[in-house]
């Protein structure tokens, strides 16, 4: 079930569930997997930026990945980003042995030049083993590392196991077009491009050539709808359903508060037993809760899936 350069669809970024005391809630992992299956996603990504991976020990990270992989019947990508290659290799080897479909690697914030970025990914590819497929995580808003289309092309050309780009640049629509142009002129092998940023620009990203989404919006059904409708050429229908969700997508995408909002909604949807995050964490205030509830009520008037009751 390994991913490839033609992988498409929606890979939901799964949060890591915690109990109020900070321990891992493994039963909610099973509930999450069942929830994503009902939503119709094509795969899962765990231990990502919003999976609170830095708050886990290595043993906990392996245990969380193992539970998701065991419960899922779709490909699971595991984030293995680490400051050094040794830790990256340890986690990558462990999760691939458990049946992961690929790993995802983000650049450390210390990288500044194009050559530094390319050299880092060359070393990462060698560390995890060239038979292990990986996704490049391009998220300059958080990692502060700017990857130009030319840098991504160099990584894809040099590393046969670089098969996917998790595209989270902002603004990033022209980057998608440029990369697809490289593919068309033969200067770069094809990359599967799945887009993040909470789905904020998914309506146009699919039109620019993205293969789908890799993000954790609290209504993954919406992501599935947009990707499906776009692929079917139903442009207006895709934009109509996307527009209905956009206020909540925008609210959930706030830096610092976004994960708290996402977990709150997933708790309200009956997926997570608790919206708890592991410390340190940003809390969601009563005012913010009231605002999210207001957005949910407004959304329910256009999409009955948001009618969650009191």
Secondary structure, DSSP 8 states (H G I E B T S, - for coil): ----TT--EEEEE----B-TTS-B-HHHHHHHHHHHHHHT-SEEEESSGGGTGGGS-HHHHHHHHHHHHHH-SSEEEEE---SSHHHHHHHHHHHHHHT-SEEEEE--TT--SHHHHHHHHHHHHHHH-TTS-EEEEE-HHHH-----HHHHHHHHHH-TTEEEEEE--SS-HHHHHHHHHHHHTTSS---EEEE-GGGTTHHHHHHHT--EEEE--S-HHHHHHHHHHHHTT-HHHHHHHHHHHHHHHHHHT-TTTHHHHHHHHHHHTTS-S-----SS-----HHHHHHHHHHHHHHHTT-GGG----
